[in-house]
């Protein structure tokens, strides 16, 4: 098989997108299913120690995983849906009649939710955690800051289910239709709700 630069770049970008996404969403689930119950059991001294030794490092991987996932994803969208080798209309973006294809609609749903999640990481969660971990917040501000970071992180956790479905659907589900998206969104939200509700009990016994 002849070596093809377009295909190699595509494969590398997809590999990087998936790898960085695992780092990002893996840390998101760690924060929500493991760290939140642990933080609730700690006093202020324990939270400070944990923040210094663990959370600063975890948040670094978390936010840069989100950034690389976004950048690699935008490149993939351009390469697959916007660019056509040799010119002409991209068959992945447009239907024969000229409208946006179902494949493109699915990926745009996933992209929109992913961009919202990325925004939450970089412009709400990280600035808030930087104040908390950096010790620049007053005692009066801390409860509100912790609540803001918690709610935004929890929102991202719930958004991850429909986001991932939107990312997977273009290659595995032919037609775009709202009922399918809503059904799988409900299933995903239910699974995450169950994990959140029962995560404090995980690990309490062997």
C-alpha positions as CSV (number, residue, x, y, z in Angstrom):
1,X,0.0,0.0,0.0
2,X,1.3,3.4,-1.0
3,X,2.2,5.8,1.8
4,X,-0.3,8.6,2.0
5,X,0.4,11.8,4.0
6,X,-3.3,12.7,4.3
7,X,-4.2,9.3,5.8
8,X,-1.2,9.4,8.2
9,X,-2.0,12.8,9.5
10,X,-5.6,11.8,9.9
11,X,-4.7,8.7,11.9
12,X,-2.2,10.6,14.1
13,X,-4.8,13.3,14.8
14,X,-7.5,10.7,15.6
15,X,-5.1,8.8,17.9
16,X,-4.2,12.0,19.7
17,X,-7.8,13.0,20.0
18,X,-8.8,9.7,21.6
19,X,-5.8,9.5,23.8
20,X,-6.2,13.1,25.1
21,X,-9.9,12.5,25.5
22,X,-9.2,9.4,27.7
23,X,-7.0,11.6,29.9
24,X,-9.6,14.4,30.1
25,X,-12.7,12.3,30.7
26,X,-10.9,9.9,33.0
27,X,-9.9,12.8,35.3
28,X,-13.4,14.2,35.1
29,X,-14.8,10.9,36.3
30,X,-12.1,10.6,39.0
31,X,-13.0,14.1,40.3
32,X,-16.7,13.3,40.4
33,X,-16.8,9.6,41.4
34,X,-13.8,9.5,43.7
35,X,-12.6,12.9,44.8
36,X,-16.0,14.5,45.7
37,X,-16.9,11.8,48.2
38,X,-13.4,11.9,49.6
39,X,-13.4,15.7,50.0
40,X,-16.7,15.5,51.8
41,X,-15.0,13.4,54.5
42,X,-12.0,15.7,55.0
43,X,-11.5,18.7,57.2
44,X,-9.9,21.9,55.9
45,X,-6.4,20.7,56.8
46,X,-6.9,17.5,54.9
47,X,-8.4,19.3,51.9
48,X,-5.3,21.6,51.8
49,X,-2.9,18.7,52.0
50,X,-4.7,16.8,49.3
51,X,-4.9,19.9,47.1
52,X,-1.1,20.5,47.4
53,X,0.0,16.9,46.8
54,X,-2.6,15.6,44.4
55,X,-5.1,18.1,43.0
56,X,-2.6,20.5,41.4
57,X,-1.1,17.7,39.4
58,X,-4.5,16.1,38.5
59,X,-5.9,19.5,37.4
60,X,-2.9,20.0,35.1
61,X,-3.6,16.7,33.2
62,X,-7.3,17.5,33.3
63,X,-7.1,20.9,31.7
64,X,-4.4,20.1,29.1
65,X,-6.2,16.8,28.2
66,X,-9.2,19.0,27.5
67,X,-7.2,21.4,25.4
68,X,-5.5,18.8,23.3
69,X,-8.8,16.9,22.8
70,X,-10.3,20.1,21.5
71,X,-7.5,21.1,19.2
72,X,-7.1,17.6,17.7
73,X,-10.9,17.4,17.3
74,X,-11.1,20.7,15.5
75,X,-8.3,19.5,13.2
76,X,-10.2,16.3,12.5
77,X,-13.4,18.1,11.7
78,X,-11.6,20.4,9.2
79,X,-9.7,17.5,7.6
80,X,-12.7,15.1,7.4
81,X,-15.7,17.5,6.9
82,X,-14.3,20.7,5.5
83,X,-11.3,19.7,3.3
84,X,-11.5,17.6,0.2
85,X,-8.3,16.4,-1.4
86,X,-8.3,17.6,-5.0
87,X,-11.2,20.1,-4.4
88,X,-14.9,19.5,-4.9
89,X,-17.7,19.0,-2.5
90,X,-17.0,17.0,0.7
91,X,-19.3,14.0,0.7
92,X,-19.2,13.7,4.5
93,X,-20.4,17.3,5.0
94,X,-23.1,17.5,2.3
95,X,-25.9,15.3,1.2
96,X,-26.5,14.8,-2.6
97,X,-29.2,17.4,-2.4
98,X,-26.9,20.0,-0.8
99,X,-28.1,19.8,2.8
100,X,-25.9,19.0,5.8
101,X,-25.4,15.3,6.0
102,X,-26.7,13.2,9.0
103,X,-23.1,12.2,9.7
104,X,-22.1,15.9,10.0
105,X,-25.1,16.7,12.2
106,X,-24.1,14.0,14.6
107,X,-20.5,15.1,14.9
108,X,-21.7,18.8,15.3
109,X,-23.8,17.7,18.3
110,X,-20.8,16.0,19.9
111,X,-18.6,19.0,19.1
112,X,-21.0,21.5,20.5
113,X,-21.2,19.7,23.8
114,X,-17.5,19.1,23.8
115,X,-16.7,22.8,23.3
116,X,-19.1,23.7,26.2
117,X,-17.3,21.2,28.4
118,X,-13.9,22.6,27.3
119,X,-15.0,26.1,28.1
120,X,-16.2,25.0,31.5
121,X,-12.8,23.5,32.3
122,X,-10.7,26.4,31.2
123,X,-12.9,29.4,32.1
124,X,-14.8,28.2,35.2
125,X,-13.3,25.1,36.8
126,X,-9.6,25.9,36.5
127,X,-9.8,29.6,37.5
128,X,-11.9,28.7,40.5
129,X,-9.6,25.9,41.5
130,X,-6.6,28.1,41.1
131,X,-8.0,30.5,43.6
132,X,-8.8,27.7,46.0
133,X,-5.5,25.9,45.7
134,X,-3.4,29.0,45.5
135,X,-4.7,30.3,48.8
136,X,-5.9,33.6,47.3
137,X,-9.5,33.2,48.3
138,X,-10.8,34.4,51.6
139,X,-12.5,32.1,54.1
140,X,-15.8,33.7,53.2
141,X,-15.2,33.1,49.5
142,X,-14.2,29.4,49.8
143,X,-17.7,27.8,50.1
144,X,-19.0,29.6,47.1
145,X,-15.9,28.8,45.0
146,X,-16.0,25.2,45.9
147,X,-19.7,25.1,45.1
148,X,-19.1,26.7,41.7
149,X,-16.3,24.2,40.8
150,X,-18.4,21.3,42.0
151,X,-21.5,22.2,40.0
152,X,-19.6,23.0,36.8
153,X,-17.7,19.7,37.1
154,X,-20.9,17.8,37.7
155,X,-22.5,19.5,34.7
156,X,-19.6,18.3,32.5
157,X,-20.0,14.8,33.9
158,X,-23.6,14.7,32.7
159,X,-22.8,16.3,29.4
160,X,-20.1,13.7,28.7
161,X,-22.8,11.0,28.0
162,X,-24.6,12.8,25.1
163,X,-21.2,14.2,23.9
164,X,-19.7,10.8,23.5
165,X,-22.8,9.5,21.7
166,X,-22.6,12.4,19.3
167,X,-18.9,11.5,18.6
168,X,-19.6,7.8,18.0
169,X,-22.8,8.0,16.0
170,X,-21.3,9.2,12.7
171,X,-19.5,5.9,12.2
172,X,-22.0,3.6,13.8
173,X,-25.5,5.0,13.3
174,X,-26.7,6.0,9.9
175,X,-29.5,8.5,10.3
176,X,-29.7,11.6,12.5
177,X,-32.9,11.7,14.5
178,X,-33.8,13.4,17.7
179,X,-35.7,10.5,19.4
180,X,-32.6,8.3,19.2
181,X,-30.4,11.1,20.6
182,X,-32.8,11.7,23.5
183,X,-33.2,8.0,24.3
184,X,-29.4,7.5,24.5
185,X,-29.0,10.7,26.4
186,X,-31.5,9.6,29.0
187,X,-29.7,6.3,29.3
188,X,-26.4,8.0,29.7
189,X,-27.7,10.5,32.3
190,X,-29.3,7.7,34.2
191,X,-26.0,5.7,34.4
192,X,-24.1,8.7,35.5
193,X,-26.7,9.7,38.1
194,X,-26.5,6.1,39.5
195,X,-22.7,6.3,39.6
196,X,-22.8,9.7,41.3
197,X,-25.5,8.6,43.8
198,X,-23.7,5.4,44.9
199,X,-20.1,6.4,44.4
200,X,-19.6,7.3,48.2
201,X,-20.3,3.7,49.0
202,X,-17.7,2.3,46.6
203,X,-14.6,1.2,48.3
204,X,-16.0,1.1,51.8
205,X,-15.7,-2.7,51.9
206,X,-13.5,-5.3,50.4
